[in-house]
Amino acid sequence: MGGSPLLLVLAPRAGDGPSVRGLVLGGLPVLRRIALAARRAGFGRVLVSPRPGDEALLAGTPALPLSAGNAPGPGRRRVVVLADCVVPQPAWLRSLVSMPVEPEHL
């Protein structure tokens, strides 16, 4: 595969209820926990669908807001999509990065 793995963190649609990304679990907000787990798992980039207040949650992490300016360049790469309400463990994110996938398959 070409570029570094990308974790795409998506929020529910507006109106689907409150987001839990700011909920503190074990001393860290969920969104910050996601970004830090992704870094430990080997993701080269973490892009987050933006919501108000995310800047404070993501300060000091490699995560960036999903925008045209932060879009990955062309080329093949592993893309993992994660809902912002999932609390991942670095070990299973790492397994998703290293899992064999044939080109042109989802």
TIMAR-749009 format. One record per residue (C-alpha): residue in three letters; z, y, x. Coordinates in steps of 0.001 Angstrom, whole numbers. Example, Ala and Ser with C-alpha at 12.3 -4.5 7.8 and 13.67 -1.06 7.14 Angstrom:
BEGIN
ALA / 7800 / -4500 / 12300
SER / 7140 / -1060 / 13670
This chain:
BEGIN
MET / 0 / 0 / 0
GLY / -731 / 3522 / 1247
GLY / 1864 / 6279 / 808
SER / 5617 / 6076 / 679
PRO / 7209 / 4739 / -2511
LEU / 7833 / 7224 / -5300
LEU / 10631 / 7128 / -7858
LEU / 9788 / 9034 / -11020
VAL / 12865 / 9856 / -13121
LEU / 12031 / 10698 / -16717
ALA / 14162 / 12333 / -19383
PRO / 13948 / 11507 / -23076
ARG / 11774 / 13731 / -25218
ALA / 13328 / 16966 / -26369
GLY / 15112 / 16322 / -29646
ASP / 15942 / 12691 / -28810
GLY / 19568 / 13620 / -28298
PRO / 21594 / 14826 / -25367
SER / 20833 / 13673 / -21848
VAL / 23493 / 11853 / -19856
ARG / 22164 / 13019 / -16483
GLY / 25167 / 15323 / -16020
LEU / 27710 / 12698 / -17094
VAL / 30121 / 12008 / -14229
LEU / 30579 / 8326 / -13358
GLY / 32792 / 7401 / -10442
GLY / 32905 / 10999 / -9254
LEU / 29136 / 11674 / -9291
PRO / 26802 / 12872 / -12041
VAL / 24299 / 10207 / -13152
LEU / 21260 / 12162 / -11928
ARG / 22773 / 12722 / -8476
ARG / 23729 / 9035 / -8307
ILE / 20086 / 8103 / -9085
ALA / 18721 / 10374 / -6337
LEU / 21163 / 9104 / -3710
ALA / 20565 / 5444 / -4637
ALA / 16806 / 6009 / -4324
ARG / 17208 / 7457 / -839
ARG / 19333 / 4477 / 261
ALA / 16757 / 2106 / -1247
GLY / 13907 / 3546 / 830
PHE / 12016 / 5739 / -1608
GLY / 10089 / 8419 / 240
ARG / 10000 / 10744 / -2752
VAL / 12043 / 11203 / -5900
LEU / 10569 / 13378 / -8642
VAL / 12644 / 14276 / -11694
SER / 11413 / 15605 / -15029
PRO / 13146 / 18992 / -15012
ARG / 15958 / 20016 / -17311
PRO / 18171 / 23122 / -17167
GLY / 21089 / 22612 / -14794
ASP / 19375 / 20002 / -12601
GLU / 19418 / 22214 / -9494
ALA / 23198 / 21917 / -9163
LEU / 23130 / 18158 / -9823
LEU / 20451 / 17527 / -7203
ALA / 21584 / 19929 / -4455
GLY / 21590 / 18139 / -1108
THR / 19508 / 15189 / -2328
PRO / 15836 / 14438 / -1619
ALA / 14933 / 14772 / -5311
LEU / 12524 / 17470 / -6464
PRO / 11532 / 18632 / -9934
LEU / 8346 / 17089 / -11248
SER / 5717 / 19834 / -11116
ALA / 2123 / 20365 / -10024
GLY / 3401 / 21810 / -6739
ASN / 5443 / 18689 / -5968
ALA / 2831 / 16150 / -7017
PRO / 2170 / 13421 / -4448
GLY / -1140 / 13556 / -2633
PRO / -3989 / 11169 / -3315
GLY / -3773 / 7570 / -2265
ARG / -2144 / 4336 / -3258
ARG / 1609 / 4037 / -3384
ARG / 4326 / 2148 / -5178
VAL / 5526 / 4105 / -8219
VAL / 8732 / 3116 / -9982
VAL / 9605 / 4820 / -13268
LEU / 13255 / 5102 / -14248
ALA / 14884 / 6635 / -17314
ASP / 17478 / 9264 / -16452
CYS / 20123 / 7292 / -18348
VAL / 19940 / 4250 / -16048
VAL / 22514 / 3973 / -13264
PRO / 20677 / 2077 / -10526
GLN / 22052 / 144 / -7607
PRO / 20298 / 649 / -4267
ALA / 19876 / -3132 / -3883
TRP / 17742 / -3585 / -6982
LEU / 15789 / -390 / -6325
ARG / 15124 / -1759 / -2815
SER / 13887 / -5021 / -4346
LEU / 11434 / -3048 / -6503
VAL / 10130 / -1275 / -3400
SER / 9615 / -4521 / -1473
MET / 8387 / -6734 / -4332
PRO / 4786 / -7871 / -3724
VAL / 2247 / -6395 / -6127
GLU / -1469 / -7001 / -6028
PRO / -3628 / -3864 / -5770
GLU / -4920 / -2536 / -9096
HIS / -2166 / -4310 / -11096
LEU / 838 / -2922 / -12900
